Amino acid sequence: MAESCLMGGNTVSQAGYHWDTLPAIPDSIGFAGSFAGVANNVLIVAGGSNFPDGGTPWNGGKKVWSDRVFVLEHPDGAWKEAGRLPRPLGYGASISTGKGLICIGGSNAAGHYSDVFLLNWQQGRIVITSLPSLPAPLANTCGALADSCIYVAGGLRTPDATETTHDFFMLDLEDTAAMRWRALPAWPGPSRMLSVAGALQHDFFLFSGATLKNGQREYLKDAYSYNIHTGWRKCADMPLATVAAPTPAWAGNNHALVVFGGDSGKDAAQAATLREHHPGFSDEILTYDLTKNSWMQTGKIYTRHDTAAVTNPNAGIWAPVTTTFVQWNGLLVFPGGEVRPGTRTPHVLTATAVNGSPQH
């Protein structure tokens, strides 16, 4: 696929950010739920799912998971298909570390998984190393790295689960002698999935998500932080739900976390009837200030829904969900994802903060 040119070759400034795109992922449909991150200075996008041949959930389309691994070595380069995952997989947690991209849990058509593995880029190829498995299979979970510890929170243990999980696991990457996942006390609020994780200073943060009660989804606006020494703390509620927003949240400085978009639930009840006319997900940018324990709506993601984009989402720019947030080469990167229910995008949206830090 040719380089993306959604911006017509120019960046667009909005809400304190310069918005642009990287070359599109080389698949005409794109993927949601991919693992994504950085290893050895290259951008990796791996796995995920889509509905091939223009299928949708409401016209009998069948969701298909991918095992393809794509690598972008330079922002002005071209994507390479660089390998395969151990199996088709998506909807796990992605953690970029100095040792490579760690992929945690996830799902495919056969079920949910507890596998954890490291993706690295060595001598022009993807190298996969197994790591200790989660204590239980998890998909639609979220995770973040605080100090040397990976925290993973919430999700679903099985495809047919009617209740979300309260699972909260931690893996200390520096504990090489006895590296294993530890089950920690759960946050004090409802169980959840599709939350946004984050890390500031020494603390892990858990924002929003959806809880399932007898299979029914309830959108959440509560927020929490966890410190390994002092435990959980309730944070101020969010202005709106940010279910499946790009995760983890961006730590623009040492006291602010920024959440880009997400599904607020506003159109959830009408999604089945709106179908191709769904207006897309939230474009709100929310910033949490740790020092004030408060949230602010600090702008909007740049989007462009022209006439062509109503029938062909790839013709426009949409706020993506079910994608991993990645920092790479000074860019805030949102690779692929879902732009309407059942509709993926191959586009890779980027942002650069005008002042290098969150706007207040």
C-alpha positions in Angstrom: 0.0 0.0 0.0 1.3 3.5 -0.8 2.1 6.0 1.9 -0.9 7.5 3.6 -1.7 11.0 2.4 -4.7 11.9 4.5 -3.3 15.3 5.4 -2.4 16.1 1.8 1.3 16.2 2.7 0.7 18.8 5.5 0.3 18.5 9.2 -2.8 19.9 10.8 -2.6 21.8 14.1 -5.5 21.4 16.5 -5.9 21.3 20.3 -2.3 21.9 21.0 -1.1 19.1 18.8 0.3 18.8 15.3 -1.7 15.9 13.6 -0.3 13.8 10.8 -0.2 10.2 9.5 2.5 7.6 9.0 2.4 5.2 6.1 -0.7 3.0 6.3 -0.4 -0.5 7.5 -0.2 -2.7 4.3 -3.7 -4.2 4.6 -6.7 -2.6 2.8 -9.0 -3.3 5.7 -6.7 -2.8 8.7 -6.9 -4.4 12.1 -8.3 -3.8 15.6 -6.9 -5.2 18.8 -3.3 -5.4 17.4 -0.3 -5.6 19.7 1.9 -2.6 19.0 5.0 -1.0 20.4 8.7 -0.4 19.9 11.6 -2.8 19.8 15.2 -1.8 18.9 13.9 1.5 17.6 11.4 0.1 15.1 7.6 0.4 15.3 5.9 -3.0 15.4 2.2 -3.8 14.8 1.2 -7.4 15.2 -1.9 -9.5 15.1 -5.4 -8.2 15.7 -8.6 -9.0 13.9 -10.9 -7.8 11.1 -13.8 -8.7 8.9 -12.4 -9.6 5.5 -14.1 -8.9 2.1 -16.2 -6.0 3.4 -18.0 -8.1 6.0 -19.7 -6.7 9.0 -21.2 -8.3 12.2 -24.7 -7.4 10.9 -24.3 -8.9 7.3 -23.0 -12.2 8.4 -19.3 -11.3 8.3 -17.0 -13.5 10.3 -14.3 -12.0 12.5 -10.8 -13.3 11.5 -7.7 -13.0 13.7 -4.3 -12.3 12.2 -0.8 -13.6 13.0 1.0 -11.1 10.7 3.8 -8.9 12.1 4.5 -5.6 10.5 7.6 -3.4 11.1 8.3 0.2 10.2 12.0 1.1 10.6 11.7 4.9 9.9 8.8 7.3 9.8 9.4 8.0 6.1 10.0 4.4 5.3 7.7 1.6 4.2 6.1 -1.2 6.3 7.7 -4.6 6.1 5.8 -7.9 6.8 8.5 -9.3 9.1 7.2 -12.5 10.6 4.3 -14.3 12.3 3.1 -14.5 15.8 3.0 -18.0 17.4 -0.8 -18.0 16.5 -3.4 -15.6 15.3 -4.0 -13.3 18.3 -5.3 -9.9 19.4 -6.9 -7.9 22.2 -4.2 -8.5 24.7 -1.9 -5.9 26.4 1.2 -4.4 24.8 4.2 -3.2 26.8 7.2 -1.5 25.2 10.4 -2.1 27.2 14.1 -1.7 26.7 14.3 -5.4 25.9 11.5 -5.3 23.3 7.7 -5.4 22.9 6.0 -7.7 25.5 2.6 -9.1 24.3 0.3 -10.3 27.1 -2.7 -12.6 26.8 -5.3 -12.0 24.1 -7.8 -14.0 22.1 -8.6 -15.7 18.8 -11.4 -17.7 17.4 -10.4 -20.7 19.6 -10.5 -18.8 22.9 -8.5 -16.7 25.3 -4.9 -17.1 26.3 -2.5 -16.6 29.2 0.6 -16.6 27.0 3.2 -13.9 27.3 6.0 -13.4 24.9 8.6 -10.8 23.8 9.0 -9.5 20.3 12.3 -8.1 19.3 13.9 -6.9 16.0 17.3 -8.4 15.5 19.3 -8.4 12.3 16.3 -7.6 10.1 13.9 -10.2 11.6 11.4 -10.7 14.4 12.7 -12.8 17.3 10.1 -14.2 19.7 11.0 -15.2 23.3 8.5 -16.8 25.7 8.0 -15.2 29.1 6.1 -16.5 32.2 2.4 -16.9 31.5 -0.4 -15.1 33.2 -2.1 -16.9 36.1 -5.3 -17.0 34.0 -6.2 -16.4 30.3 -7.2 -12.7 29.7 -8.4 -10.7 26.7 -9.7 -7.2 26.5 -7.4 -6.3 29.3 -5.1 -3.4 29.7 -1.6 -2.9 31.1 1.2 -0.4 31.7 4.8 -0.4 33.0 5.5 1.5 36.2 9.2 1.4 37.3 10.2 -2.2 36.5 6.8 -3.7 37.1 4.2 -4.6 34.4 0.6 -4.3 35.7 -2.3 -5.9 34.0 -5.9 -5.2 35.0 -9.3 -6.5 34.1 -10.6 -8.2 31.0 -12.5 -11.4 30.1 -11.3 -14.9 30.9 -13.4 -16.7 28.3 -15.2 -15.7 25.0 -18.6 -16.5 26.5 -18.0 -14.8 29.9 -21.1 -12.8 31.1 -19.1 -11.1 33.8 -15.9 -9.1 33.6 -12.9 -10.0 35.8 -11.4 -8.2 38.8 -8.0 -9.7 37.9 -5.0 -7.6 38.8 -1.5 -9.1 38.0 2.0 -7.8 38.3 5.3 -9.0 36.8 8.6 -7.5 38.0 11.0 -7.5 35.1 14.0 -7.0 37.4 13.2 -10.1 39.4 15.1 -12.3 37.0 15.8 -15.1 39.5 12.2 -15.9 40.1 10.3 -14.0 37.5 6.6 -14.7 37.8 3.2 -13.0 37.8 1.7 -12.1 41.2 -2.0 -11.7 41.8 -2.6 -8.4 43.7 -5.6 -7.0 45.5 -8.2 -5.7 43.0 -9.2 -2.0 42.7 -12.3 -1.1 44.9 -14.6 -0.4 42.0 -16.5 -2.7 39.6 -14.8 -5.4 37.5 -14.1 -4.2 34.0 -12.7 -4.7 30.5 -11.4 -2.4 27.8 -10.0 0.1 30.3 -7.2 2.6 29.8 -4.1 1.9 31.8 -1.4 4.4 32.7 1.7 5.0 34.7 3.0 8.2 36.5 6.0 8.3 38.7 5.8 5.0 40.7 2.1 4.4 40.3 -0.2 2.5 38.0 -3.5 4.0 36.9 -6.8 2.4 35.8 -9.3 4.6 33.9 -12.9 3.8 32.7 -13.7 0.6 30.9 -17.0 -1.3 30.7 -18.3 -3.8 33.2 -20.5 -6.8 32.2 -23.4 -7.7 34.3 -25.2 -10.8 33.0 -23.7 -10.1 29.7 -24.9 -6.4 29.6 -22.3 -3.7 29.1 -22.2 -0.8 31.5 -19.9 2.2 30.7 -17.7 3.4 33.6 -16.2 6.8 34.4 -14.4 5.9 37.6 -10.6 6.0 38.0 -8.0 4.6 40.4 -4.3 4.5 41.1 -2.2 1.8 42.6 1.1 2.1 44.5 3.0 -1.1 45.4 3.6 0.1 48.9 0.3 1.9 49.7 -2.2 0.1 47.6 -5.2 1.5 45.7 -6.5 5.1 45.8 -9.7 6.4 44.3 -9.1 9.2 41.8 -11.6 11.8 40.5 -14.2 10.4 38.1 -13.8 11.1 34.5 -16.0 13.6 32.6 -17.1 10.7 30.3 -16.4 7.1 29.7 -13.4 6.3 27.5 -14.0 2.5 26.8 -11.4 1.0 24.5 -9.5 4.3 24.1 -5.9 3.9 22.9 -4.0 2.5 25.9 -1.8 3.2 27.8 -2.6 6.8 28.5 0.2 9.3 27.5 2.3 10.5 30.4 3.2 13.9 28.9 5.0 15.0 32.0 5.4 13.7 35.6 2.0 14.8 36.8 -0.4 14.4 33.9 -1.9 11.5 31.9 -3.7 12.1 28.6 -6.5 9.9 27.2 -7.4 10.2 23.5 -10.9 9.4 22.6 -12.6 6.1 23.4 -16.2 4.9 23.3 -18.3 7.1 25.6 -21.3 4.9 25.1 -23.3 7.7 23.6 -24.3 5.7 20.6 -24.0 2.2 22.0 -27.8 1.5 22.2 -28.3 2.6 18.6 -25.1 0.9 17.2 -27.0 -2.1 15.7 -29.4 0.2 13.8 -27.0 2.9 12.9 -24.6 0.4 11.3 -22.6 2.2 8.5 -24.1 5.5 9.6 -22.5 5.3 13.1 -20.9 8.7 13.6 -17.7 7.2 15.1 -16.3 7.3 18.6 -15.4 10.1 20.9 -12.8 12.6 19.7 -12.4 14.2 23.2 -8.9 14.5 24.7 -9.1 14.2 28.5 -6.2 15.1 30.8 -5.8 13.9 34.4 -3.8 16.2 36.7 -2.2 14.2 39.5 -1.4 17.2 41.6 -5.0 18.5 41.5 -6.7 15.1 41.3 -8.9 16.5 38.5 -9.8 16.0 34.9 -10.0 18.6 32.1 -11.3 18.3 28.5 -8.3 19.6 26.7 -9.3 19.5 23.1 -10.3 17.1 20.3 -8.5 14.6 18.1 -8.3 15.8 14.6 -10.9 14.0 12.5 -12.3 14.5 9.0 -15.6 12.8 8.0 -16.3 14.0 4.4 -19.0 12.6 2.2 -16.8 9.8 0.9 -15.9 8.7 4.4 -19.5 7.8 5.2 -19.4 4.9 2.8 -15.6 4.4 2.9 -14.0 5.1 6.3 -10.6 4.9 4.8 -11.3 8.1 2.9 -11.5 10.1 6.1 -9.8 10.5 9.5 -11.5 9.0 12.5 -10.7 8.7 16.2 -9.6 5.1 16.6 -10.4 2.7 19.5 -9.2 -0.8 20.4 -5.6 0.2 19.4 -2.4 0.6 21.4 -0.9 4.0 22.1 2.8 4.1 21.2 5.6 6.7 21.5 8.1 6.5 18.7 10.6 8.9 17.3 9.0 11.8 19.1 5.6 11.0 17.8 2.4 9.9 19.6 1.3 7.0 17.4 -2.2 5.5 17.1 -1.8 2.5 14.7 -4.9 1.2 13.0 -7.9 0.3 15.3 -11.6 0.4 15.0 -13.3 3.6 13.7 -16.9 2.5 13.8 -18.4 -0.7 15.2 -17.1 -3.6 13.1 -15.0 -1.2 10.9 -11.2 -1.2 11.0 -8.7 1.2 9.5 -5.2 0.7 8.2 -4.3 4.4 8.8 -1.7 5.3 11.4 -2.6 8.6 13.0 0.1 10.6 14.8 0.3 13.6 17.0 3.1 15.9 18.3 2.4 18.1 21.3 3.1 21.7 20.4 4.8 22.5 23.6 6.0 18.9 24.3 3.6 18.5 27.2 -0.2 18.1 27.8 -2.2 21.3 27.4 -4.1 22.7 30.4 
